[in-house]
Amino acid sequence: MYAKPMRLELTEPILHDDLVEQCKRGDSRAFTAIYQKYAKAMYNTSLRIVNHTGDAEDVIQEAFTDAFRSLDDFSYKSTFGAWLKRIVINKSINQLRKRKMDLIDIEKTNVGNVVEDEEPNEEELALKVEDIKKAVGLLPNGYRTVLTLYLFEGYDQEEIAEILGVSHATVRTQYMRAKKKLLQYIKLGEL
């Protein structure tokens, strides 16, 4: 006699957020509370991508303005924070595009045929957080964006390729080069 396997739900339903619902009704205190709840984290997300405080501040203002204007489109398919973060990331990438981010589609060049140097030693990355932040800030825009979206924001390489409008090979190459450059900065003490 076998026991019938239990069916587990892989996702929990996303509960309605009272603050979001209050905002949808036009409660100005709720708008302020949401801004205070998410502004710092969203600013940090943007800053890691754009690497410029003024640009990050602009991105945050635009992101919150767009989010508040589009609250009726928010349908709890994700948490409000995840929905807002997606807006911030997209606006940050658009800000970089305005500055002509240096992402080159590897498939359109012969660079993909070049043999990469050996893999960097991952254990060497276990350094002080501030040193790594400084080193990430020194990376070229394209490298920093791919590295940030992958390591800090948790996107996989296919998602990053879609977000940036480039091939998966380009993202993979940019990520590998970013890691290598990051290690060079750290090893050489160029911080």
Backbone as a ProteinNet text record, in pm:
[ID]
protein_1_A
[PRIMARY]
MYAKPMRLELTEPILHDDLVEQCKRGDSRAFTAIYQKYAKAMYNTSLRIVNHTGDAEDVIQEAFTDAFRSLDDFSYKSTFGAWLKRIVINKSINQLRKRKMDLIDIEKTNVGNVVEDEEPNEEELALKVEDIKKAVGLLPNGYRTVLTLYLFEGYDQEEIAEILGVSHATVRTQYMRAKKKLLQYIKLGEL
[TERTIARY]
83.7	0	89.3	71.9	151.3	70.3	136.7	70.3	59.6	-48.7	-70.7	17.4	98.1	186.7	106.6	158.8	94.3	132.4	39.8	67	102.7	220.1	265.7	253	207.7	203.3	343.1	392.1	525.9	529	416.4	412.9	295.6	317.1	208.5	140.4	11.5	-54.5	2	13.4	66.1	-49.6	-33.5	-139.6	-144.6	-263.2	-278.3	-208.3	-137.5	-62.9	-154.7	-177.1	-267.6	-221	-89.1	-38.6	-67.2	-49.1	-75.8	-223.9	-307.1	-451.6	-491.2	-428.9	-456.2	-410.8	-295.5	-246.9	-344.8	-395.7	-492.1	-616.6	-647	-761.5	-722.6	-593.9	-550.4	-505.2	-477	-433.5	-288.6	-267.3	-133.6	-36.7	-87.1	0.8	56.5	-23.1	22.2	131.2	118.6	223.1	355.5	348.8	469	526.8	441.9	488.1	555.1	497.9	558.9	693.9	699.5	826.2	931.9	897.6	993.2	1032.9	942.2	969.3	1067.4	1056.1	1132.2	1242.6	1243.3	1334	1481.6	1526.5	1669.1	1713.2	1637.5	1674.5	1673.4	1575	1565.3	1678	1712.8	1824.2	1953.6	1976.1	2097.2	2100.9	1986.4	1978.5	2017.4	1960.5	1991.2	2137.6	2187.1	2325.2	2424.5	2397.1	2486.2	2489.2	2382.4	2377.2	2433	2386.7	2427.5	2558.8	2596.4	2724.1	2740.1	2629.6	2633.7	2517.7	2548.1	2443.7	2332.6	2368.5	2266.5	2174.5	2233.2	2151.7	2062.8	2115.8	2035.8	1919	1943.1	1835.3	1727.9	1769.7	1673.2	1592.3	1660.7	1593.5	1487.3	1521.2	1427.3	1304.6	1325.3	1211.1	1119.8	1179.5	1100.7	1031.2	1100.3	1043.7	923	936.1	822.9	707.3	737.9	631.7	556.7	630.6	566.6	490.3	548	481.1	350	353.4	231.5	125	169	73.2	14.5	90	48.6	-3	-37.6	-80.8	-199.5	-287.3	-401.5	-357.4	-237.9	-184.6	-119.4	-90.5	-28.3	-134.8	-111.8	-216.6	-171.5	-70.1	-24.6	24.4	77.8	143.6	280.6	327.7	450.5	425.7	525.4	511.3	527.3	479.5	495.5	643.5	724.2	868	935.6	899.9	957.9	913.8	788.2	735.1	808.4	825.5	895.2	1041.6	1106.6	1247.3	1264.9	1171.3	1178.3	1171.6	1086.1	1077	1209.3	1267.1	1394.2	1506.1	1513.9	1618.2	1603.1	1481.1	1459.5	1495.7	1457.4	1490	1640.7	1707.3	1852.8	1923.1	1877.9	1936.9	1912.2	1792.4	1764.7	1854.8	1883.6	1974.7	2113.4	2158.9	2289.1	2287.1	2177.2	2167.4	2177.9	2123.3	2136.5	2283.3	2362.5	2505.8	2585.1	2516	2582	2663	2594.4	2658.6	2738.1	2854.1	2945.4	2918	2808.4	2781.8	2795.3	2881.5	2904.3	2851.5	2768.4	2714.8	2827.8	2868.1	2981.9	2957	2831.8	2801.4	2823.9	2825.3	2845.1	2991.8	3079.3	3222.4	3294.8	3423.7	3500.3	3565.4	3525.9	3584.6	3551.6	3437.6	3397.8	3495.6	3580.4	3676.7	3804.2	3819	3938.4	3928.2	4036	4039.4	4049.1	3958.9	3959.6	4074	4128.8	4230.2	4164.8	4245.5	4190.4	4094.7	4006.4	3903.8	3968.1	3908.4	3960.3	3932.9	4015.6	4000.1	3887.1	3776.2	3657.7	3684.4	3774.4	3801.5	3864.3	3930.1	3993	3890.4	3765.3	3660.7	3606.8	3651.2	3604.9	3682.3	3664.2	3733.1	3632.3	3680.4	3594.1	3488.4	3368.9	3256.9	3284.5	3339.1	3364.9	3465.5	3568.7	3666.2	3601.6	3513.8	3445.4	3352.4	3280.3	3191.6	3272.5	3387.6	3472.2	3519.8	3559.2	3607.1	3495.1	3374.9	3260.7	3234.8	3249.3	3229.4	3329.1	3445.8	3547.7	3524.4	3437.1	3413.5	3345.8	3372.3	3298.8	3148.7	3065.6	2920.2	2865.2	2903.1	2849.7	2883.7	3009.8	3052.4	2977.2	2972.3	2909.1	2760.1	2694.1	2551	2523.7	2595.4	2575.7	2609.3	2721.1	2762.4	2660	2610.8	2512.6	2382	2332.9	2206.5	2219.1	2333.8	2352.9	2378.9	2478	2518.6	2430.5	2395.7	2324.5	2172.9	2123.5	1979.1	1920.5	2005.6	1959.3	1899.3	1920.3	1870.2	1963.2	1905.8	1993.5	2039.1	2135.1	2195.9	2096.9	2003.1	1903.3	1813.8	1774.7	1692.4	1768.7	1895.6	1977.5	1987.6	2006.9	2014.5	1886.2	1772.9	1644.1	1627.8	1662.4	1650.4	1735.7	1859.7	1953.8	1939.3	1865.8	1847.7	1973.2	2049	2170.3	2163.4	2258.6	2259	2306.1	2271.2	2316.8	2469.8	2528.7	2675.3	2739.4	2678.3	2730	2726.2	2614.7	2602.1	2705.7	2718.8	2814.7	2957.1	2992.3	3126.3	3148.3	3048.5	3060.1	3076.1	3001.2	3009.2	3147.8	3198.6	3330.9	3439.7	3431	3530	3517.3	3393.7	3372.6	3435.2	3414.1	3475.6	3627.3	3681.7	3827.4	3880.6	3814.5	3856.4	3843.5	3734.9	3713.2	3827.8	3865.8	3978.5	4108.8	4128.9	4250	4253.8	4141.4	4136.3	4169.5	4113.1	4133.4	4277	4331.3	4468.2	4571.3	4548.9	4647.3	4627.7	4523.7	4500.3	4467.9	4398.4	4364.2	4240.2	4214.7	4091.1	4107.4
-116.9	0	124.8	205.9	327.9	447.1	538.6	663.1	753.3	817.4	910.7	1034	1072.3	1187.9	1316.4	1398.1	1528.4	1623.4	1703.8	1805.3	1934.7	1983.2	2106.4	2222	2332.5	2453.8	2515.4	2546.3	2602.4	2751.9	2815.1	2958.9	2990.9	3083.3	3129.8	3246.1	3260.7	3376.4	3505.2	3604.9	3733	3810.8	3845	3915.2	4060.8	4115.2	4256.6	4341.6	4438.8	4528.9	4646	4665.1	4772	4908.5	4934	5064	5085.6	4982.3	4993.3	5021.3	4951.5	4972	5113.9	5165.1	5302.1	5402	5374.2	5460.2	5458.7	5342	5330.8	5415.5	5435.5	5519.5	5667.1	5699.7	5839.1	5892.2	5808.1	5850.1	5899	6029.2	6088	6037.1	6003.7	5950	5813.8	5736.8	5605.4	5620.8	5721.2	5747.2	5776.7	5860.9	5895.8	5772.3	5690.9	5571.1	5472.2	5454.4	5363.8	5418	5547.9	5608.6	5585.5	5612.3	5594.6	5448.3	5357.8	5215.2	5163.6	5212.6	5155.3	5243.3	5371.6	5464.7	5427.8	5396.6	5369.5	5245.9	5138.1	5014.4	5035.9	5108.8	5131.6	5224.7	5321.9	5410.5	5328.6	5239.4	5156.8	5067	5011.3	4928.8	5011.5	5128.8	5214.9	5259	5297.4	5344.8	5237.3	5111.4	5002.7	4988.9	5026.6	5014.1	5138.2	5257.5	5379.6	5437.6	5404.3	5446.8	5598.9	5669.9	5815.3	5859.6	5931.3	5965.6	6049.9	6148	6233	6154.6	6065.8	5982.5	5888.4	5831.5	5740.5	5814.9	5937	6017.7	6046.4	6079.3	6103.8	5978.4	5865.2	5738.3	5710.1	5730.6	5701.5	5791.2	5918.1	6008.9	5965.3	5933.3	5888.7	5756.1	5665.3	5533	5543.8	5622	5636.3	5709.6	5810.2	5881.5	5786.3	5708.7	5612.5	5505.8	5456.5	5352.4	5405	5525.1	5579.7	5606.7	5650.5	5673.4	5542.1	5434.8	5305.6	5208.5	5256.2	5165.7	5078.9	5131.2	5050.8	4931	4938	4826.1	4720.7	4754.2	4659	4559.8	4431.6	4331.8	4218	4238.8	4141.4	4010.5	4016.6	3899.1	3881.7	3986.5	3986.1	4078.3	4093	4190	4329.3	4428.9	4566.5	4600.6	4556.3	4584.5	4526.4	4405.6	4343.5	4418.1	4458.5	4534.2	4668.3	4736.1	4864.7	4847.2	4740.4	4716.7	4697.1	4628.7	4608.2	4743.3	4832.2	4967	5040.5	5033.2	5100.9	5045.9	4915.6	4854.8	4897.4	4893.1	4935.6	5082.3	5167.7	5309.9	5332.4	5255.4	5266.8	5227.3	5120.7	5077.5	5181.6	5237.8	5344.3	5464.5	5494.6	5605.2	5576.8	5452.3	5415	5424.7	5384.8	5392.7	5537.1	5628.6	5770.3	5810.9	5745.9	5774.1	5684.4	5610.6	5522.8	5414.2	5328.5	5217.5	5133.2	5088.6	5012.5	4862.9	4819.9	4677.5	4647.6	4557.7	4520.9	4380.5	4359.8	4227.4	4140.1	4042.3	3956.1	3876.6	3837.9	3759	3838	3971.4	4054.5	4090.5	4034.4	4059.2	3925.7	3928.9	3804.6	3784.7	3862.9	3854.2	3720.4	3661.1	3533.6	3422.4	3439.4	3337.4	3344.2	3450	3467.3	3375.5	3306.3	3216.9	3300.9	3273.7	3345.8	3295.6	3382.8	3340.3	3248.3	3186.9	3094.6	3166.8	3089.1	3141	3209	3317.3	3379.9	3291.7	3303.3	3227.4	3290.6	3217.4	3269.5	3300.3	3226.1	3246.4	3383.5	3438.3	3568.5	3680.9	3651.3	3753.4	3772.8	3689.6	3699.6	3810.3	3933.6	4049.7	4141	4252.9	4350.2	4401.2	4418.7	4462.8	4600.5	4690.7	4825.7	4824.8	4741.7	4731.8	4678.9	4582.2	4527.1	4631.1	4705.8	4811.8	4915.6	4953.2	5050.5	4994.2	4868.7	4805	4794.5	4760.7	4752.6	4890.3	4993.8	5130.2	5171.3	5107.9	5139.5	5068.9	4968	4891.2	4977.1	4948.4	5016.7	4987.2	5076.2	5065.2	4927.7	4873.6	4745.1	4633.4	4626.2	4524.1	4538.1	4662.7	4688.2	4652.4	4684.4	4656.3	4506.8	4431.1	4286.8	4224.4	4262.8	4208.5	4241.1	4362.7	4404.6	4327.9	4318.4	4247.6	4099.9	4041.7	3899.3	3871.9	3939.7	3910.2	3974.7	4100.6	4172.9	4165.6	4164.7	4166.8	4028.7	3929.2	3792.3	3749.9	3829	3789.5	3684.6	3589.3	3495.2	3558.4	3495.1	3556	3571.2	3478.4	3490.1	3611.7	3634	3750.8	3879.9	3881.1	4001.2	4029.1	3925.2	3942.2	4003.9	3957.6	4011.4	4157.1	4187	4323.1	4420	4379.8	4468.3	4464	4366	4355.4	4309.4	4219.4	4164.6	4012.6	3945.2	3798.7	3745	3619.7	3552.8	3544	3520.1	3512.4	3644.3	3754.3	3885.7	3901.6	3863.9	3875.1	3786.7	3662.9	3569.3	3625.5	3677.6	3733	3857.6	3947.2	4068.1	4031	3929.5	3886.4	3830.3	3743.3	3684	3792.1	3884.2	3992.6	4085.1	4108.7	4193.3	4129.7	3998.5	3929.2	3938.3	3917.9	3922.3	4062.7	4164.8	4303.5	4339	4292.9	4317.7	4259.9	4137.5	4075.6	4151.4	4202	4279.5	4404.4	4475.5	4595.6	4562.5	4453	4416.1	4372.2	4289	4238.6	4351	4444.3	4550.4	4666.4	4659.2	4764.7	4897	4895.1	5018.8	5085.3	5066.9	5119	5253.6
0	0	0	-99.2	-111.9	-66.8	-1.3	38.1	-83.6	-94	-204.4	-183.2	-284.1	-264	-244.7	-155.6	-132.7	-244.6	-284.6	-386.2	-314.7	-342.5	-278.9	-376.8	-328.2	-409.7	-409.1	-526.6	-536.1	-509.7	-528.8	-504.5	-414.4	-326.1	-241.2	-310.2	-287.7	-348.2	-287.9	-368.4	-321.2	-260.1	-134.2	-63.2	-105.2	-99.9	-132.9	-27.9	-72.4	13.9	49.4	179.3	223.2	174.6	179.4	133.5	-15.1	-94.6	-238.4	-260.6	-187.9	-203.2	-161.1	-55.5	-12.8	-119.4	-182.6	-291.2	-408	-439.8	-550.3	-523	-394.4	-357.5	-345	-367.4	-366.9	-233	-136.6	-3.8	-10.4	7.5	-6.1	100.6	218.8	323.6	281.9	210.9	164.4	58.6	-28.7	-128.5	-57.9	44.1	120.1	189	248.3	319	223.1	105.2	6.4	-38.2	-64.3	-105.4	2.3	127	236.7	253.2	226.9	242.8	137.3	13.6	-96.6	-154.2	-125.7	-193.4	-178.9	-59.3	-37.6	-115.1	-105.8	-176.5	-327.8	-377.4	-521.9	-569.1	-486.9	-519.1	-530.4	-433.4	-435.9	-559.4	-596.4	-717.1	-839.5	-851.8	-966.1	-964.8	-849.5	-839.2	-881.4	-846.2	-887.5	-1039.9	-1106.4	-1251.7	-1320.2	-1280.6	-1351.2	-1300.1	-1175.9	-1119	-1113.5	-1092.8	-1084.9	-996.2	-887.7	-790.5	-851.2	-931.8	-994.3	-1085.6	-1166.2	-1255	-1174.5	-1067.3	-984.3	-920	-874.9	-816.9	-921.1	-1044	-1152	-1182.8	-1187.9	-1216.6	-1110.9	-984.7	-875.7	-886	-912.4	-925.1	-1039.9	-1154.3	-1269.2	-1240.8	-1174.9	-1146.8	-1053.6	-947.3	-856	-923.4	-1001.8	-1073.1	-1165.4	-1243.3	-1334	-1257.4	-1149.4	-1071.2	-1012.5	-957.4	-897.8	-1004.7	-1122.4	-1231.8	-1284.2	-1271	-1327.2	-1222.3	-1105.1	-998.4	-1038.9	-1123.4	-1166.7	-1249.7	-1309.7	-1387.5	-1299.1	-1174.6	-1082.4	-1036.6	-1068.7	-1044.7	-953.3	-872.1	-773.8	-835.7	-956.3	-1013.6	-948.6	-885.4	-807.2	-689	-603.4	-495.5	-554.1	-482.1	-529.1	-540.8	-443.7	-446.2	-569.1	-608.6	-728.1	-853.9	-856.8	-970.9	-982.9	-871.3	-869.7	-908.7	-859.4	-892.2	-1042.7	-1105.8	-1251.1	-1323.6	-1275.7	-1334	-1315.7	-1195.6	-1165.8	-1254.2	-1268.3	-1351.3	-1496.4	-1548	-1687.5	-1707.6	-1614.8	-1626.5	-1612.6	-1527.3	-1512.7	-1641.8	-1702.3	-1829.3	-1937.5	-1939.2	-2036.8	-2013.8	-1887.8	-1856.3	-1912.3	-1898.4	-1955	-2106.8	-2167.1	-2313.3	-2360.6	-2281	-2314.6	-2316.6	-2230.8	-2225.3	-2319.4	-2405.1	-2504	-2436	-2360.9	-2291.1	-2389.9	-2347.5	-2432.3	-2428.2	-2489.3	-2505.4	-2653.5	-2685.9	-2824.6	-2842.8	-2944.7	-2970.9	-3023.5	-2945	-2976.7	-3103.6	-3128.7	-3247.9	-3377.3	-3368.2	-3487.4	-3509	-3427.4	-3441.2	-3446.1	-3464.2	-3459.9	-3323.6	-3225.7	-3093.1	-3027.5	-3062.2	-3003.6	-3034.2	-3136	-3173	-3089.5	-3011.4	-2929.3	-2807.7	-2776.4	-2661.3	-2534.4	-2441.3	-2313.9	-2227.1	-2144.1	-2048.4	-1946.6	-1862.9	-1764.3	-1670.1	-1610.2	-1519.6	-1398.2	-1349.9	-1228.6	-1107.2	-1006.7	-883.6	-802	-791.8	-722.9	-575.9	-513.9	-371.4	-346.3	-445.3	-428.2	-417.7	-455.9	-448.3	-307	-213.9	-75.5	-3.9	-48	9.7	77.4	124.6	188.9	90.9	140.6	57.9	-2.3	72.7	22	-93	-83.4	-191.7	-318.8	-304	-421.1	-481.9	-397.3	-448.4	-527.3	-473.3	-543.3	-676.3	-675.6	-798.7	-901.7	-858.9	-951	-1011.9	-931.4	-980.7	-1087.3	-1091.4	-1191.2	-1325	-1326.1	-1448.7	-1554.7	-1682	-1788.9	-1775.6	-1828.4	-1812	-1847.3	-1961.1	-2005.5	-1909.1	-1867.3	-1772.3	-1640.2	-1589.9	-1460.9	-1464.4	-1573.5	-1584.1	-1581.1	-1662.7	-1667.5	-1532.1	-1473.9	-1344.5	-1236.6	-1233.1	-1133.5	-1148.6	-1271.2	-1291.6	-1255.6	-1283.2	-1256.2	-1107.9	-1051.5	-913.8	-808	-827.5	-722.8	-736.7	-859.7	-880.7	-906.7	-931.9	-942.2	-1075.3	-1180.3	-1311.5	-1371.5	-1447.5	-1516.1	-1648.1	-1712.5	-1830.9	-1946.3	-1959.5	-2065.3	-2042.2	-1916.3	-1883.8	-1909.6	-1875.4	-1898.1	-2048	-2126.9	-2272.4	-2324.9	-2273.7	-2317	-2273.5	-2149.6	-2096.7	-2177.9	-2209.4	-2277.9	-2430.4	-2479.9	-2624.5	-2697.3	-2634.5	-2694.7	-2686.4	-2748.6	-2746.7	-2611.5	-2586.2	-2464.9	-2463.7	-2580.4	-2589.6	-2547.5	-2584.2	-2545.5	-2394.1	-2334.1	-2188.7	-2120.6	-2166.7	-2106	-2115.8	-2233.1	-2253	-2167.2	-2163.4	-2081.6	-1933.6	-1889.6	-1750.6	-1718.8	-1805.5	-1781.9	-1780.9	-1873.8	-1878.8	-1759	-1715.7	-1598.1	-1474.5	-1457.3	-1343.2	-1349.4	-1469.6	-1486	-1455	-1507.3	-1484.4	-1336.1	-1274.1	-1132.2	-1049.8	-1081.3	-1010.8	-1034.5	-1156.2	-1183.7	-1097.5	-1090.4	-1006.5	-861.7	-814.4	-674.3	-649.6	-737.9	-722.5	-731	-823	-843.1	-746	-666.3	-568.4	-632.3	-747.6	-818.9	-762.2	-634.8	-577.2	-518.4
[MASK]
+++++++++++++++++++++++++++++++++++++++++++++++++++++++++++++++++++++++++++++++++++++++++++++++++++++++++++++++++++++++++++++++++++++++++++++++++++++++++++++++++++++++++++++++++++++++++++++++

